[in-house]
Amino acid sequence: MNKSITQKIIEQHLISGAFVPGNEVGIEIDQTLNHDNAGTLTYLQFESLGIPRVKSEVSVTYLDHNTLQVGCEDADDHQYLQSLSGKYGIYLSRTGNGICHQVHLERFGKPGKTLLGADSHTLTCGALGMIAIGAGGCNVALAMGGSPYYFTCPKVIKINITGKLSPWVSAKDVILKILQMFTAKGNENCIFEYDGDGLMNLSVPERATIANMGDECGVATSVFPSDEMTRLFLRSQQREEDWIEIKADPGADYDRIIDIDLSEIDPLTAKPHSPDNVSSVRSIGEIEVNQVCIGTCTNSSYKDLATVANILMGKVAHPGVSLVIAPGSKQVLENLARDGYLSLLVSSGARLADCACGFCLGRGYSPKSDGVSLRTSSRNFLGRSGTKDAYVYLVSPETAAAAVITGRFTDPRDLGMEYPEVHMPERLHIDDRMIIKPGGANDALSIEKYRGPGIGDLPKGGQLHQNILAEVTLKVGDAVTLDHILPGRFQKKYRSNVAKYAEFVFEDLDNTFYKRSKEIRNEGKYNIVVAGVSYGEGSSKEHAAICQMIVGIKAVIAVSFRERHKTSLINFGILPLTFKNENSYNNIDQGDSVEIANVRKVLDDGGKLFVRNLTKQKEFEVNYHLSERQRRILFSGGALNLWLGQRDSQ
């Protein structure tokens, strides 16, 4: 049987199940990554497992999200993560060393390996020929402890790349074209696998941009072959010994095959407020631009920023434009400085941000009220920039640089200058002194865990009841993101104290939610959320799930779920249900009292499950798509409860 890259790597790592799309499989995880935004919750869960050392080949902690360190909470969390990394055998990438996805691509990723990261853009390392998946921290903690990662065996969509990019068109335009074709919905349980002669015209950093934003399409991951371009990248990183060739067999089986000719792509942009709201740059018109932010994990490589430096050479940012540059890693920054590009950026009026996530998640550099911000980052959800009424457009570095010069939305082909071709150096300057290597088990004995006062206890969910009496505390529409569920602004300071963080659940959608949810719990009922299509879009932050558990949400009934968030809901004992008939969504309203009877028995028997609307005296059927393992998780009140119960019974 001729096999795809996806099938080859998954089958080499299979622990349970078979490569049959739609079935649940469990795979061995070689590498894990965590960062300071998700890491405290992940490591609290890992601590609860009682395992003395991580069992994965490589696990890395990155201090890359909360580097601004406003208040003591960020610094306390960093010290906690550093102490646990040393204690449990985990590499630590220190503050200033760079963004997890860029640094992992540079220093740790290996073709043919599996990577599970507590961040949705872990997909970036698919550029190296890895199966790299973003997941909730609970799954990552269990993988660090040696447990398989379970997910739905994916359909594989082949994207056949031909041709060569025209001048002023870049990899960001490629993934925006793919988002225009596939949209952000309907791609769950799929993997994008790239192939075709055109790949030889795309370097690994360019492939990384494309793989990274596959998450915005909702796919499980994206994977490229490991070929000559991969070998050249690893050689530049002085680790060519990690290279192996990985390619699909001729005639491999795919669910779909899509052809993309690079030469036919124009400069594109994702308009507010969704990454799939894509149109050509020229169609936007020359609207005024107030801010340009270039960098973060999507477009912060040496090639990206050197290209911008060449475009801006001898020019100064337009008086109406505030320019921010965020290199993806210390390695990128040092090599830009050595090759003279950094001085060009500074001379152009750029403000140099940390080698960190920063503006992508609203940690500084928020635009002005009602302002237009062009960004090379991956998401432009409403309010994510930190300014609720801002208009954020996603663009390529070339389009961003054009706006810096003109002060307006400008197709970079209209600048009237020759496109500056930038080639990756054959050998990059490498300095890994900001990565702390873990010592041996004996060294770990002398390390004392640090736990700051802002780190709360890990809450645990209760078992799933036979009958659920609840109130519909909130009804929402389509495309509710994790930023809608849990805001990502100043409240992030409470990420390590999830009981406090839970007070902000759904605040942006309904600032009375937390108070009302408490009142309903005091009445002896649970809370239920009703949602439309694609509930749980966006990042992988499991805080959004655990905080829903804390406020007493026992079930979410939606038209459809984003698969990763559905998994996190199950991990914390929340029942994800979908309407059997989508019209039933219109027959249930906020404030209705509902009952779901015989839940455990029905799930055990595989029978039909009904929701009775006590307020309207109506009943409707709901679907539950759960594996046997997921049923056991729900019955136990969460994945950790199940794992600990199994350990104690042995």
Secondary structure as the mmCIF struct_conf table of DSSP 4:
data_model
#
loop_
_struct_conf.conf_type_id
_struct_conf.id
_struct_conf.beg_label_comp_id
_struct_conf.beg_label_asym_id
_struct_conf.beg_label_seq_id
_struct_conf.end_label_comp_id
_struct_conf.end_label_asym_id
_struct_conf.end_label_seq_id
HELX_RH_AL_P HELX_RH_AL_P1 ILE A 5 GLN A 12
TURN_TY1_P TURN_TY1_P1 HIS A 13 HIS A 13
STRN STRN1 LEU A 14 SER A 16
BEND BEND1 GLY A 17 GLY A 17
BEND BEND2 PHE A 19 PHE A 19
TURN_TY1_P TURN_TY1_P2 PRO A 21 GLY A 22
BEND BEND3 ASN A 23 ASN A 23
STRN STRN2 GLU A 24 ILE A 27
STRN STRN3 GLN A 31 HIS A 35
TURN_TY1_P TURN_TY1_P3 ASP A 36 ALA A 38
HELX_RH_AL_P HELX_RH_AL_P2 GLY A 39 LEU A 49
TURN_TY1_P TURN_TY1_P4 GLY A 50 GLY A 50
BEND BEND4 PRO A 52 ARG A 53
BEND BEND5 SER A 56 GLU A 57
STRN STRN4 VAL A 58 TYR A 62
BEND BEND6 HIS A 65 HIS A 65
TURN_TY1_P TURN_TY1_P5 THR A 67 LEU A 68
BEND BEND7 GLY A 71 GLY A 71
HELX_RH_AL_P HELX_RH_AL_P3 CYS A 72 TYR A 88
TURN_TY1_P TURN_TY1_P6 GLY A 89 GLY A 89
STRN STRN5 TYR A 91 SER A 93
TURN_TY1_P TURN_TY1_P7 THR A 95 GLY A 96
BEND BEND8 ASN A 97 ASN A 97
STRN STRN6 GLY A 98 GLY A 98
HELX_RH_AL_P HELX_RH_AL_P4 CYS A 100 ARG A 107
TURN_TY1_P TURN_TY1_P8 PHE A 108 PHE A 108
TURN_TY1_P TURN_TY1_P9 PRO A 111 GLY A 112
STRN STRN7 THR A 114 GLY A 117
BEND BEND9 ALA A 118 ASP A 119
HELX_RH_3T_P HELX_RH_3T_P1 SER A 120 LEU A 128
TURN_TY1_P TURN_TY1_P10 GLY A 129 GLY A 129
STRN STRN8 ILE A 131 GLY A 134
HELX_RH_AL_P HELX_RH_AL_P5 GLY A 137 MET A 144
TURN_TY1_P TURN_TY1_P11 GLY A 145 GLY A 146
HELX_LH_PP_P HELX_LH_PP_P1 SER A 147 PRO A 148
STRN STRN9 TYR A 149 THR A 152
HELX_LH_PP_P HELX_LH_PP_P2 CYS A 153 PRO A 154
STRN STRN10 LYS A 155 THR A 162
BEND BEND10 GLY A 163 GLY A 163
HELX_LH_PP_P HELX_LH_PP_P3 LEU A 165 SER A 166
TURN_TY1_P TURN_TY1_P12 PRO A 167 TRP A 168
HELX_RH_AL_P HELX_RH_AL_P6 ALA A 171 PHE A 182
BEND BEND11 ALA A 184 GLY A 186
TURN_TY1_P TURN_TY1_P13 GLU A 188 ASN A 189
STRN STRN11 CYS A 190 ASP A 195
BEND BEND12 GLY A 196 GLY A 196
HELX_RH_3T_P HELX_RH_3T_P2 ASP A 197 ASN A 201
BEND BEND13 LEU A 202 LEU A 202
HELX_RH_AL_P HELX_RH_AL_P7 VAL A 204 ASN A 212
TURN_TY1_P TURN_TY1_P14 MET A 213 MET A 213
HELX_RH_AL_P HELX_RH_AL_P8 GLY A 214 CYS A 217
TURN_TY1_P TURN_TY1_P15 GLY A 218 GLY A 218
BEND BEND14 ALA A 220 ALA A 220
STRN STRN12 THR A 221 VAL A 223
STRN STRN13 SER A 226 SER A 226
HELX_RH_AL_P HELX_RH_AL_P9 GLU A 228 SER A 236
TURN_TY1_P TURN_TY1_P16 GLN A 237 GLN A 238
HELX_RH_3T_P HELX_RH_3T_P3 GLU A 240 ASP A 242
STRN STRN14 ILE A 246 ILE A 246
HELX_LH_PP_P HELX_LH_PP_P4 ALA A 248 ASP A 249
TURN_TY1_P TURN_TY1_P17 PRO A 250 GLY A 251
BEND BEND15 ASP A 255 ASP A 255
STRN STRN15 ARG A 256 ASP A 261
HELX_RH_3T_P HELX_RH_3T_P4 LEU A 262 GLU A 264
STRN STRN16 LEU A 268 ALA A 270
HELX_LH_PP_P HELX_LH_PP_P5 LYS A 271 LYS A 271
TURN_TY1_P TURN_TY1_P18 PRO A 272 HIS A 273
TURN_TY1_P TURN_TY1_P19 PRO A 275 ASP A 276
STRN STRN17 VAL A 278 SER A 280
HELX_RH_AL_P HELX_RH_AL_P10 VAL A 281 ILE A 284
BEND BEND16 GLU A 286 GLU A 286
STRN STRN18 GLU A 288 GLU A 288
STRN STRN19 GLN A 291 GLY A 295
TURN_TY1_P TURN_TY1_P20 THR A 296 THR A 298
BEND BEND17 ASN A 299 ASN A 299
BEND BEND18 SER A 301 SER A 301
HELX_RH_AL_P HELX_RH_AL_P11 TYR A 302 LEU A 312
TURN_TY1_P TURN_TY1_P21 MET A 313 GLY A 314
TURN_TY1_P TURN_TY1_P22 PRO A 319 GLY A 320
STRN STRN20 SER A 322 ALA A 326
BEND BEND19 GLY A 328 GLY A 328
STRN STRN21 SER A 329 SER A 329
HELX_RH_AL_P HELX_RH_AL_P12 LYS A 330 ARG A 338
TURN_TY1_P TURN_TY1_P23 ASP A 339 GLY A 340
HELX_RH_AL_P HELX_RH_AL_P13 TYR A 341 SER A 347
TURN_TY1_P TURN_TY1_P24 SER A 348 GLY A 349
STRN STRN22 ARG A 351 LEU A 352
BEND BEND20 CYS A 355 CYS A 357
HELX_RH_3T_P HELX_RH_3T_P5 GLY A 358 LEU A 361
TURN_TY1_P TURN_TY1_P25 GLY A 362 GLY A 362
BEND BEND21 ARG A 363 GLY A 364
HELX_LH_PP_P HELX_LH_PP_P6 SER A 366 LYS A 368
TURN_TY1_P TURN_TY1_P26 SER A 369 ASP A 370
STRN STRN23 VAL A 372 ARG A 375
BEND BEND22 SER A 377 SER A 378
TURN_TY1_P TURN_TY1_P27 LEU A 382 SER A 385
BEND BEND23 GLY A 386 GLY A 386
TURN_TY1_P TURN_TY1_P28 LYS A 388 ASP A 389
STRN STRN24 TYR A 391 LEU A 394
HELX_RH_AL_P HELX_RH_AL_P14 PRO A 397 THR A 406
BEND BEND24 GLY A 407 GLY A 407
STRN STRN25 ARG A 408 ARG A 408
HELX_RH_3T_P HELX_RH_3T_P6 PRO A 412 LEU A 415
BEND BEND25 MET A 417 MET A 417
BEND BEND26 GLU A 426 ARG A 427
TURN_TY1_P TURN_TY1_P29 ARG A 433 MET A 434
STRN STRN26 ILE A 435 ILE A 436
HELX_LH_PP_P HELX_LH_PP_P7 LYS A 437 PRO A 438
HELX_RH_AL_P HELX_RH_AL_P15 ALA A 441 ALA A 444
TURN_TY1_P TURN_TY1_P30 LEU A 445 SER A 446
HELX_LH_PP_P HELX_LH_PP_P8 ILE A 447 LYS A 449
TURN_TY1_P TURN_TY1_P31 PRO A 453 GLY A 454
HELX_LH_PP_P HELX_LH_PP_P9 GLY A 461 HIS A 465
BEND BEND27 GLN A 466 ASN A 467
STRN STRN27 ILE A 468 LYS A 475
BEND BEND28 ASP A 478 ASP A 478
STRN STRN28 THR A 481 THR A 481
HELX_RH_AL_P HELX_RH_AL_P16 LEU A 482 ILE A 485
BEND BEND29 LEU A 486 LEU A 486
BEND BEND30 ARG A 489 ARG A 489
HELX_RH_3T_P HELX_RH_3T_P7 PHE A 490 TYR A 494
TURN_TY1_P TURN_TY1_P32 ARG A 495 SER A 496
HELX_RH_AL_P HELX_RH_AL_P17 VAL A 498 TYR A 501
HELX_RH_3T_P HELX_RH_3T_P8 ALA A 502 PHE A 504
TURN_TY1_P TURN_TY1_P33 VAL A 505 LEU A 509
TURN_TY1_P TURN_TY1_P34 ASN A 511 THR A 512
HELX_RH_AL_P HELX_RH_AL_P18 PHE A 513 ASN A 522
TURN_TY1_P TURN_TY1_P35 GLU A 523 GLY A 524
STRN STRN29 TYR A 526 ALA A 531
BEND BEND31 VAL A 533 SER A 534
STRN STRN30 TYR A 535 TYR A 535
TURN_TY1_P TURN_TY1_P36 GLY A 536 GLY A 536
STRN STRN31 GLU A 537 GLU A 537
BEND BEND32 GLY A 538 GLY A 538
TURN_TY1_P TURN_TY1_P37 GLU A 542 GLU A 542
HELX_RH_AL_P HELX_RH_AL_P19 HIS A 543 ILE A 550
TURN_TY1_P TURN_TY1_P38 VAL A 551 GLY A 552
STRN STRN32 ILE A 553 ALA A 558
BEND BEND33 VAL A 559 VAL A 559
STRN STRN33 PHE A 561 PHE A 561
HELX_RH_AL_P HELX_RH_AL_P20 GLU A 563 ASN A 571
TURN_TY1_P TURN_TY1_P39 PHE A 572 GLY A 573
STRN STRN34 LEU A 575 PHE A 579
BEND BEND34 LYS A 580 ASN A 581
HELX_RH_3T_P HELX_RH_3T_P9 GLU A 582 ASN A 587
TURN_TY1_P TURN_TY1_P40 GLN A 590 GLY A 591
STRN STRN35 SER A 593 ILE A 596
BEND BEND35 ASN A 598 ASN A 598
HELX_RH_AL_P HELX_RH_AL_P21 VAL A 599 ASP A 605
TURN_TY1_P TURN_TY1_P41 GLY A 606 GLY A 606
STRN STRN36 LEU A 609 ASN A 613
TURN_TY1_P TURN_TY1_P42 LEU A 614 GLN A 617
STRN STRN37 LYS A 618 ASN A 623
HELX_RH_AL_P HELX_RH_AL_P22 GLU A 628 SER A 636
TURN_TY1_P TURN_TY1_P43 GLY A 637 GLY A 637
BEND BEND36 GLY A 638 GLY A 638
HELX_RH_AL_P HELX_RH_AL_P23 ALA A 639 SER A 649
#
